[in-house]
Amino acid sequence: MLRIGLLTSGGDCQALNATMRGIVKTVLHNAKEPVEIYGFEDGYQGLIYGRFRTMTWDDFSGVLTQGGTILGTSRTPFKLLDTPEADGVDKVSAMKQTYHKLQLDCLFMLGGNGSTKTANRLREEGLTVIALPKTIDNDTWGTDITFGFTSAIDVATRYLDEIKTTASSHGRVFVVEIMGHKVGWIPLYAGVAGGADVILLPEIPYDMDNVVKAIEQRDADGGRFAIVAVAEGAISKEEAALPKKEYKKLVAKRAEKYPSVAYEIANEIASRTGREVRVGIPGHTQRGGRPDAQDRIFATQCGVEAARGFLAGKSGFMVAKVNGKMTRVPLEDVAGKLKYVDPKSDLVREAKLLGISFGDE
């Protein structure tokens, strides 16, 4: 008898169910002995408190196109992993106890950077763990792409597409805030796909003078409206030069006046240009809805590769795609590392040649 556990941890995304389906279908079709499947509810919390349900193939039938996660998810911050729960429960010990009580042969963890760090910790504690790279942010180290990313791009791009009609009708500047606190993959790709005039990313500190110049140039060229795609973590050159503690104080002070950086940028553009400026925020819709075709394919590939590794007796790795090929990378090599947008990447260079401003020059 083979016993496997599944959990989805951290923020949700559109292709979690498709990935679990890939794991389960591959194991059931290729295992040489019976398989028991345990689904842990609400991420690592389910593993900590033994909240699980026994699952069968029927649970995964028809979920390829279903967004979110049928198991539920939650955040269990890695930095608090050794801090007892509010009721005094030791998280790591409790997870190990649940794992051994169910006599699991492998735990499949679908999660992002923090969740992968926890998976690596469990590996260090002697558990058999395989991680699968889930995050809309595409910031997981060691893989070219993560599942959830292309669907999030699609949502953000559609938002940019649809905001243009009202922007054009009223001759407005729209500042659209797109998800990305520490990395700017979604606003970069959606900004290019959606025809943004300005794209502001955490990795490329901006000068407001350059942002205003780009908007005024578009107006001079006959553009009736302008679209500024802003990452949640967009940062100015002045802010980037501050020590980390000083920058945190600045962000806290900003929060007293503005809901987010997009509102501050919008206010600055309005005061400098005299233009009518509005803020648009697609927000959590970027995590929602059905996975797009590319996400379904990659999620399925991840599930198959993870299951294939398990059936071959391998573990302690994260499934990845590198240079177009599915592969496995050691958990210890990727846990805790972020993959940032390269300011000198081809896409950034090509966007600039199109006339898109990143506010840096």
C-alpha positions, -999 to 999 in steps of 0.1 A, spaced: 0 0 0 13 35 -10 1 64 11 4 100 -2 -5 133 12 -15 165 -6 -16 200 7 -19 235 -9 -2 263 11 -1 301 9 -20 322 -15 -43 305 -39 -41 304 -77 -60 291 -107 -41 259 -113 -38 242 -80 -65 216 -87 -51 208 -121 -17 201 -105 -32 178 -78 -51 160 -106 -19 154 -124 -2 139 -93 -31 117 -84 -39 105 -120 -3 96 -126 2 77 -93 -30 58 -97 -23 48 -133 13 38 -127 16 25 -91 21 -13 -88 2 -15 -56 -30 1 -40 -28 38 -32 -44 58 -4 -47 96 -8 -49 120 21 -59 156 14 -49 181 42 -73 210 47 -61 246 47 -24 240 40 0 232 67 -27 239 93 -43 206 82 -10 188 87 -5 205 121 -39 196 135 -46 164 116 -74 179 95 -76 157 65 -99 136 44 -94 104 25 -97 110 -12 -103 90 -44 -100 96 -81 -136 109 -80 -125 139 -60 -102 150 -88 -125 143 -117 -135 175 -135 -112 198 -115 -88 205 -144 -106 238 -152 -116 247 -116 -97 276 -100 -88 279 -63 -81 247 -43 -106 220 -33 -85 215 -2 -85 251 10 -54 270 19 -38 293 45 -6 309 53 18 294 80 47 319 79 81 301 79 96 328 102 71 317 128 75 280 123 93 275 156 69 297 174 41 276 191 6 281 179 -18 302 200 -29 270 218 7 260 225 11 234 197 46 229 184 41 232 146 70 211 134 65 183 159 27 182 152 33 180 114 58 151 119 34 133 142 5 135 117 28 124 89 39 93 108 5 85 122 -9 82 87 23 63 76 27 85 46 52 75 19 53 111 6 39 145 11 32 166 -20 33 203 -12 20 228 -37 32 263 -26 54 293 -31 86 305 -16 77 305 21 59 272 18 88 257 0 111 267 29 88 249 53 88 218 30 126 219 31 125 221 68 103 190 69 128 172 46 156 181 71 134 166 98 134 133 79 101 134 60 97 125 24 86 156 7 81 168 -29 74 205 -37 55 219 -67 61 256 -77 28 275 -71 26 312 -72 10 338 -95 42 360 -89 65 337 -108 92 345 -82 102 309 -72 139 303 -77 151 274 -99 122 273 -124 115 294 -154 78 295 -146 53 287 -119 17 276 -122 -7 304 -116 15 329 -134 0 329 -169 -36 329 -156 -28 360 -135 -12 377 -164 -44 370 -184 -66 385 -157 -44 416 -154 -41 421 -191 -79 419 -196 -83 445 -169 -59 468 -188 -77 461 -220 -111 470 -205 -100 501 -187 -88 517 -219 -123 524 -232 -133 545 -202 -98 561 -201 -102 571 -238 -137 583 -234 -128 607 -207 -92 615 -217 -79 602 -184 -47 588 -170 -53 555 -153 -29 541 -127 -35 504 -125 -20 486 -95 -10 450 -103 1 423 -79 38 421 -71 52 433 -38 88 422 -42 90 412 -78 74 426 -109 68 396 -133 30 401 -135 30 439 -141 58 435 -166 41 408 -187 6 423 -183 19 458 -190 34 447 -223 5 426 -233 -20 453 -223 -2 481 -240 7 502 -209 25 534 -215 44 532 -182 54 501 -162 68 506 -127 85 476 -111 102 469 -77 134 459 -96 136 491 -116 134 522 -93 117 551 -110 121 589 -112 88 607 -111 102 633 -135 106 605 -161 71 592 -155 55 626 -160 77 631 -191 64 599 -206 28 609 -200 33 643 -214 51 629 -244 21 606 -251 -2 636 -249 21 655 -273 20 626 -297 -18 627 -298 -26 601 -272 -60 609 -256 -53 588 -225 -24 570 -207 -21 538 -188 4 534 -160 9 498 -147 22 499 -112 35 469 -92 23 469 -55 60 472 -46 70 499 -70 97 520 -56 113 554 -65 150 560 -68 149 581 -37 132 554 -17 155 527 -31 185 547 -17 171 546 18 183 521 45 158 493 49 146 506 83 140 541 69 122 528 39 98 508 62 91 540 82 83 558 49 59 530 38 42 532 72 38 569 69 25 566 34 -2 542 46 -15 570 69 -24 591 38 -27 566 9 -43 532 6 -13 521 -15 16 533 -37 -7 536 -67 -27 563 -51 4 583 -42 17 580 -77 -17 590 -91 -18 620 -69 17 631 -80 9 627 -117 -23 647 -112 -6 676 -94 23 677 -119 3 674 -151 -31 688 -143 -46 657 -159 -76 638 -145 -62 607 -130 -79 576 -117 -67 545 -99 -78 510 -109 -70 478 -89 -79 444 -102 -67 430 -68 -75 394 -59 -93 387 -92 -57 381 -104 -58 349 -83 -93 339 -94 -112 323 -121 -104 294 -144 -68 285 -152 -58 294 -188 -47 267 -212 -10 272 -206 -14 269 -169 -34 237 -173 -7 222 -194 22 233 -171 3 223 -139 -4 189 -154 33 185 -163 43 194 -128 19 168 -113 31 141 -137 68 149 -130 63 150 -92 45 116 -93 70 101 -116 98 111 -92 80 96 -63 73 63 -80 110 61 -89 119 65 -52 130 101 -55 121 130 -31 135 161 -15 131 181 -48 110 207 -64 96 202 -98 107 229 -123 109 239 -159 143 250 -170 150 260 -206 118 244 -217 125 211 -201 108 195 -170 133 187 -143 138 184 -106 159 207 -84 169 200 -48 147 217 -23 177 230 -4 189 248 -35 157 268 -40 141 272 -6 140 309 5 153 323 -28 134 348 -49 136 351 -87 136 388 -97 130 405 -130 163 413 -146 162 450 -155 184 441 -186 162 412 -197 151 409 -233 115 418 -225 124 450 -206 147 460 -235 121 453 -261 94 472 -241 117 502 -240 123 500 -277 85 502 -281 85 534 -262 72 520 -229 87 539 -200 99 522 -168 106 556 -152 143 550 -149 154 570 -178 
